[in-house]
Amino acid sequence: MAATGRTKTIQDLVDRANTAIKSEAWFEAERVLERALTMSHGRHDYEGMVEILGLLSTARGGRRKIALASRAAIKIIDDAVTDTMDVDRGRYMVRPPLVGADARRLRLLALARETPIMVLCREPTTQLGQIPIVAIGPLGAIRTRINPPADEHKPTAGWFRDALLELGAAAAARIDPNHIPSRRLEALLSLIDTLPEDEMLHNIAISTCNEAMNENM
């Protein structure tokens, strides 16, 4: 059933996404849902956005699961990220002299090739012995500090997973609870663009859409 205020074009995209999700074509689903989300946001169709964000979270969670299920060691990247480099599914750690923009470039390269990866970018260790991790997006840098892995040259899958969760929490903390729902939603969509695989940000955006519906009543 189409959401109130949804155009046929948007509904067709959602229907295509549902079909893609059923066949676990995660990248195809994500592509069409991003278009549907942009169009629905432009129409202030917050009800429709709730469904689309839920489907987007499912699609992105599908490719995240594939990436994190890889048994390969975490790949350390400290050379230039180029359009011709090999990218296999799995986990990637981008480290100096590379920066957050390089990590974003690697993520987008894998996305274009439909290769499921998860990317984390670290900065030089602080004087207190912690590791800053960073992601770059429309609102600038999201950054937090975490304890280093036991072996900095061979971080574990558990450490990598926890680091991703810490970064997502740092992103969520950027949202000002004093702003009206529609303004918070604008910020959340930018943060999701920065950390598209973060499930918590999608859930917060869905809750904020529900608030925005009430705001407009």
C-alpha positions in Angstrom: 0.0 0.0 0.0 1.4 3.4 -1.0 2.0 5.9 1.8 -0.1 9.0 2.0 1.2 11.6 -0.4 3.5 9.2 -2.3 3.7 9.6 -6.1 3.5 6.6 -8.4 7.2 7.2 -9.3 8.3 6.8 -5.7 6.0 3.8 -5.1 7.5 2.1 -8.2 11.0 2.6 -6.7 9.8 1.2 -3.4 8.3 -1.8 -5.1 11.5 -2.4 -7.1 13.4 -2.2 -3.8 11.2 -4.8 -2.1 11.7 -7.1 -5.0 15.5 -6.6 -4.8 15.5 -7.2 -1.1 13.6 -10.5 -1.4 16.3 -11.7 -3.8 19.1 -10.2 -1.5 20.2 -7.8 -4.3 21.3 -5.4 -1.6 23.1 -2.9 -3.8 20.2 -2.6 -6.3 17.8 -2.1 -3.4 20.0 0.6 -1.9 20.3 2.5 -5.2 16.6 2.8 -5.8 15.8 3.5 -2.2 18.2 6.4 -2.0 16.4 7.9 -5.0 13.0 7.3 -3.3 14.3 8.8 0.0 15.5 12.0 -1.7 12.2 12.4 -3.5 10.1 11.8 -0.4 12.2 14.1 1.7 11.7 16.8 -0.9 8.0 16.3 -0.6 8.1 16.3 3.2 6.5 12.9 3.1 7.7 11.8 6.5 5.2 8.9 6.6 6.7 7.5 3.4 10.2 8.1 4.6 9.6 5.8 7.6 9.1 2.9 5.3 12.0 3.8 3.0 14.4 4.3 5.8 13.4 0.9 7.2 14.1 -0.8 3.9 17.3 1.1 3.5 18.5 -0.2 6.8 17.6 -3.7 5.7 19.5 -3.4 2.4 22.6 -1.8 4.0 22.5 -4.3 6.8 22.5 -7.1 4.2 25.7 -5.9 2.6 27.2 -5.1 6.0 26.6 -8.6 7.2 28.4 -10.0 4.1 31.4 -7.8 4.7 31.7 -8.6 8.4 31.3 -12.3 7.7 34.5 -12.4 5.8 37.1 -14.6 7.4 40.0 -12.6 5.8 42.2 -10.5 8.0 41.5 -6.8 8.2 43.2 -5.2 5.3 45.4 -2.3 6.2 45.5 0.5 3.6 48.2 3.2 3.8 48.8 3.7 0.1 46.9 5.9 -2.3 43.3 4.8 -3.0 42.9 4.7 -6.8 40.1 3.8 -9.1 42.1 0.8 -10.4 43.0 -0.8 -7.1 41.7 -4.3 -6.2 38.9 -4.3 -3.7 37.6 -7.6 -2.2 34.8 -8.0 0.3 35.7 -7.7 4.0 37.0 -5.2 6.5 39.4 -2.3 5.7 41.5 -0.1 8.0 42.7 3.1 6.4 45.6 4.7 8.4 48.1 7.5 8.1 49.4 9.0 5.9 45.9 8.5 4.4 42.9 10.4 5.9 39.1 10.2 6.3 38.6 11.4 2.7 40.6 8.4 1.5 38.4 6.1 3.5 35.2 7.6 2.0 36.7 7.3 -1.5 37.4 3.6 -0.8 33.9 3.0 0.4 32.3 4.7 -2.6 34.6 2.7 -4.9 33.5 -0.5 -3.4 29.9 0.6 -3.6 30.2 1.4 -7.3 31.6 -2.1 -7.8 29.0 -3.8 -5.7 31.6 -5.2 -3.4 30.5 -5.4 0.3 33.1 -3.8 2.5 33.3 -2.0 5.8 35.8 0.8 6.2 37.3 2.3 9.3 39.8 5.2 9.3 42.2 5.8 12.1 44.4 8.8 12.8 47.8 8.9 14.7 47.8 7.7 18.3 47.3 10.4 20.9 49.7 11.2 23.7 47.3 9.4 26.0 47.6 6.2 23.9 44.2 6.3 22.3 43.3 6.1 18.6 41.1 8.7 17.0 38.8 7.2 14.4 37.1 9.4 11.9 34.5 9.5 9.1 34.0 12.3 6.6 30.7 13.5 5.2 28.5 16.5 4.4 28.6 17.8 8.0 32.4 17.5 8.1 34.3 15.0 10.3 32.8 12.7 12.8 35.5 11.7 15.2 35.9 9.8 18.5 38.8 8.3 20.4 39.0 4.6 21.4 41.5 2.3 23.0 43.9 0.7 20.5 43.8 -3.0 19.6 46.2 -5.3 21.4 48.2 -5.6 18.1 47.9 -2.4 16.1 49.1 -4.3 13.0 46.5 -7.0 13.3 43.3 -5.6 14.8 40.7 -8.2 15.6 37.2 -8.4 14.1 35.7 -7.7 17.5 37.8 -4.6 18.0 36.8 -3.4 14.5 33.1 -4.0 15.2 33.2 -2.1 18.5 35.0 0.8 16.8 32.2 1.1 14.2 29.7 1.2 17.0 31.6 3.9 18.8 31.8 6.0 15.7 28.0 5.6 15.2 27.4 6.7 18.8 29.6 9.8 18.2 27.5 10.6 15.1 24.3 10.3 17.1 25.6 12.6 19.7 25.9 15.4 17.1 22.1 15.7 16.9 20.8 18.7 18.9 17.7 17.5 20.8 16.5 21.1 21.1 16.0 21.5 17.3 12.6 20.8 15.8 12.2 17.3 14.2 12.4 18.4 10.6 15.7 20.2 11.3 17.1 17.2 13.2 16.1 15.0 10.3 18.1 17.1 7.9 21.2 16.5 10.1 20.5 12.8 10.5 20.3 12.3 6.7 23.7 13.9 6.4 25.1 11.7 9.2 23.6 8.6 7.5 25.4 9.7 4.3 28.6 9.7 6.3 28.0 6.3 8.0 25.4 4.6 5.8 25.8 1.2 7.4 25.0 2.4 10.9 21.7 0.8 12.0 21.2 3.1 15.0 21.2 6.2 12.9 18.5 4.8 10.6 16.4 4.0 13.6 16.8 7.5 15.1 15.9 8.9 11.7 12.7 6.8 11.6 11.7 8.0 15.1 12.4 11.6 14.0 10.2 11.2 10.9 7.4 10.1 13.2 8.0 13.2 15.3 8.0 15.4 12.1 4.6 14.0 11.1 3.1 15.2 14.4 5.0 18.6 13.9 3.1 19.2 10.7 -0.4 18.2 12.0 
